[in-house]
Amino acid sequence: MKRTIICVAALSVFAGTVASSHALPAQDQGKEELKLQLPKPMFIGTPRNINSPNLEKITGKPRGAFFVPAGTKLVSLNKPVIASDMQPVIGEVGCVTDGEKSGEDGYFVEFGPGKQYVQIDLKASQPLQAIVIWHYHSQARVYRDVVVQVSDDKDFISGVTTIFNNDHDNSSGLGIGKDKEYIETFEGKLFDPRGAKARYLRLWSNGNTSNDMNHYVEVEVYATPAQ
């Protein structure tokens, strides 16, 4: 049984699905909008006291529409999950793909301090079109050294593609990243894998701005069938 900690803090926007678009730009012609079912926001307002020199600009606006090839489907629901720590402090690793994204009590898994990862087996190698990650989002916080990698190798020794890396000082030893840190919200963070073909995802973090622990609520992976 998963347990969790209620927290209160501050940030923005509205609950529901991702906003609709206007006329499609040329690169999105022939695609369709990815519809995400979002949990309710747990806090409102402007986050304060977030100490991060590498933080992306806060706009206070909902994320824009994201377009994917027709036929793109959610492929991660209830898929197997392993982690660098298979005995979490709180919760169970299976919650990462159980479809529950709420920021309320009982919906996250907590791992200990330091560099930690969760790894999802999609059971087949396929072109990935979108990855959405919800860390703990009941409180405005930034997770450190977020690195998203995909591969067909379950041990992530060969054929590894890095989709996102905001470890600007290589403190996790996975290479220096050029991406920005970001504040967690109910929208989750959407990453564009640009059709990278892979069976496995490995998602890293290294503590956060509130404490040294690592948390995951949900990960959604969208893909098109392999040709």
C-alpha positions in Angstrom: 0.0 0.0 0.0 1.4 3.4 -1.0 1.6 6.2 1.5 2.6 9.8 1.1 3.0 13.2 2.8 0.7 16.1 2.4 2.4 19.4 1.5 1.3 22.9 0.6 3.0 25.4 -1.6 2.5 27.5 -4.8 2.3 27.6 -8.5 -0.1 28.0 -11.4 -2.7 27.1 -14.1 -5.7 25.0 -14.5 -6.7 21.3 -14.4 -7.9 19.3 -17.4 -6.4 18.3 -20.7 -3.7 20.0 -22.7 -4.9 23.2 -24.4 -6.0 23.0 -28.0 -4.0 24.6 -30.8 -4.6 27.0 -33.6 -3.5 26.4 -37.2 -0.8 23.7 -37.3 2.7 24.7 -38.2 4.3 23.0 -41.1 6.2 20.4 -39.0 2.9 19.3 -37.4 0.8 18.9 -40.5 -0.7 15.4 -40.6 -0.3 14.9 -36.8 -2.8 15.0 -34.1 -2.8 16.6 -30.7 -1.7 14.5 -27.8 -4.5 14.5 -25.2 -3.4 14.1 -21.6 -5.6 13.5 -18.7 -4.2 15.7 -15.9 -4.7 15.5 -12.2 -6.0 18.4 -10.2 -3.5 21.1 -9.2 -2.5 21.0 -5.6 -1.3 24.6 -5.2 -1.6 28.0 -6.9 0.4 31.2 -7.0 4.0 32.0 -7.6 6.7 29.7 -6.2 9.2 31.3 -3.9 12.5 30.4 -2.4 13.5 28.0 -5.2 17.3 28.2 -5.3 18.3 27.2 -8.8 20.6 29.1 -11.1 19.7 26.9 -14.0 15.9 27.3 -13.8 13.7 27.6 -16.9 11.6 30.8 -17.2 8.3 30.7 -15.3 5.5 31.9 -17.6 2.5 31.0 -15.4 0.8 29.7 -18.6 -0.4 26.2 -19.3 1.7 24.0 -21.6 0.8 24.4 -25.2 -0.5 21.6 -27.4 1.9 18.9 -28.4 1.4 17.0 -31.7 2.2 13.4 -32.4 1.8 11.0 -35.4 -1.6 9.5 -35.9 -1.9 6.2 -34.2 0.3 7.2 -31.3 -0.8 5.3 -28.1 0.0 5.1 -24.4 2.3 2.1 -24.1 3.6 2.3 -20.5 0.4 1.6 -18.5 1.1 -1.2 -16.0 4.4 -2.1 -17.6 7.1 -3.6 -15.4 9.2 -1.1 -13.4 12.5 -1.7 -11.6 14.6 0.8 -9.7 18.1 1.5 -8.4 16.5 0.9 -4.9 13.9 -1.9 -5.0 13.0 -1.3 -1.3 11.7 2.3 -1.4 11.3 4.4 1.7 7.6 4.9 0.9 5.3 3.3 -1.6 6.0 0.7 -4.4 7.9 0.9 -7.7 4.8 -0.3 -9.6 3.0 3.0 -8.9 5.2 4.6 -11.6 3.0 3.1 -14.3 -0.3 2.5 -12.6 -2.1 5.4 -14.2 -2.6 7.4 -11.0 -1.1 10.9 -11.2 -2.7 12.6 -8.2 -0.7 14.8 -5.9 -2.8 13.6 -3.0 -1.8 11.3 -0.2 -0.9 7.8 -1.3 0.3 8.3 -4.9 4.1 8.4 -5.0 7.1 6.2 -4.4 10.0 7.7 -2.4 13.6 6.6 -2.8 16.5 7.5 -0.6 19.0 10.3 -1.1 21.6 10.5 -3.8 21.5 9.5 -7.5 18.5 7.1 -8.1 16.7 5.8 -11.1 13.5 4.0 -12.2 13.5 1.9 -15.3 10.4 0.9 -17.4 10.2 -2.1 -19.7 7.8 -1.4 -22.6 8.1 -5.0 -23.6 8.8 -4.1 -27.3 11.1 -1.7 -29.1 9.0 1.0 -30.7 9.3 4.6 -31.9 8.7 6.9 -28.9 6.7 10.1 -29.5 6.3 11.6 -26.0 7.4 11.0 -22.4 5.6 12.7 -19.5 6.9 12.5 -16.0 5.2 13.5 -12.7 7.5 13.8 -9.7 6.1 14.9 -6.4 3.8 17.9 -7.4 1.9 18.8 -4.2 4.7 21.3 -3.5 6.7 23.6 -5.7 10.1 22.0 -6.0 12.9 21.3 -8.4 14.3 17.8 -8.8 18.1 17.8 -9.4 20.0 16.1 -12.2 17.0 14.9 -14.1 18.2 12.7 -16.9 15.9 10.7 -19.3 17.6 7.9 -21.3 16.2 5.2 -23.6 17.7 2.1 -25.0 17.1 -1.4 -26.3 19.7 -2.6 -23.8 18.2 -3.3 -20.4 21.6 -2.7 -18.8 22.0 0.7 -20.6 25.6 -0.1 -21.6 25.1 0.2 -25.4 22.8 2.1 -27.7 21.8 4.7 -25.1 20.0 7.8 -26.3 19.7 10.7 -23.8 16.4 12.6 -24.3 16.9 15.1 -21.5 19.7 16.1 -19.2 19.7 19.1 -16.8 22.7 18.0 -14.8 24.7 21.2 -15.6 27.8 20.2 -13.5 27.9 16.4 -14.1 27.4 15.8 -10.4 25.6 12.5 -11.3 28.4 11.4 -13.7 26.1 10.9 -16.7 27.5 13.8 -18.7 27.0 17.6 -18.6 23.5 18.5 -19.6 22.3 21.6 -21.3 18.6 21.5 -20.5 17.0 23.7 -17.8 15.8 22.7 -14.4 12.0 23.1 -13.9 9.4 23.3 -11.2 7.1 20.4 -10.7 3.4 21.0 -11.4 0.3 18.9 -12.0 0.9 19.1 -15.7 4.0 16.9 -15.4 7.0 17.5 -17.6 6.7 16.5 -21.3 9.8 15.4 -23.1 10.0 14.9 -26.9 12.0 11.8 -27.8 11.6 12.6 -31.5 10.8 9.1 -32.6 13.8 7.4 -30.9 13.2 3.7 -31.0 13.6 1.9 -27.7 12.2 -0.8 -25.3 13.6 0.6 -22.0 13.5 3.9 -20.3 15.7 4.9 -17.4 14.8 8.1 -15.5 17.3 9.6 -13.1 17.2 12.2 -10.3 19.4 13.3 -7.5 17.3 14.8 -4.7 15.3 18.0 -4.9 15.2 21.6 -3.5 13.1 20.5 -0.5 15.1 17.5 0.7 17.6 14.9 -0.5 14.9 12.3 -1.5 13.7 11.2 -4.9 10.1 10.8 -5.8 7.9 9.6 -8.7 4.2 9.8 -9.1 3.7 8.6 -12.7 5.5 8.2 -16.0 3.6 8.0 -19.3 5.2 6.9 -22.5 3.5 7.3 -25.9 4.7 5.5 -29.0 3.7 4.5 -32.5 3.7 0.8 -33.6 7.0 -0.4 -34.8 7.1 -0.9 -38.6 
